[in-house]
Amino acid sequence: MEYEVVIEKHWNDKTYNVDLKAWEKNGWGTSSGRAFDVSYEEAIKVAEKTAKTYNAEIIKKEGVE
């Protein structure tokens, strides 16, 4: 399985969400929320910890600094 950690803006456009995405070789995938409605600093902290645990790449969606 391949993993990626995605940071994206929350709908209020002031905070962030962090998700762990797991992809199987056949193309199927799942998403698991790791942080919801958190500050940028907290989102980075959670993303780095999750990426280290799962040996995953961190992806910042459009609009994320």
Summary of the structure (lengths in Angstrom):
residues: 65
radius of gyration: 11.5
end to end distance: 28.1
largest distance: 36.0
contacts: 178
relative contact order: 0.31
helix: 23%
strand: 46%
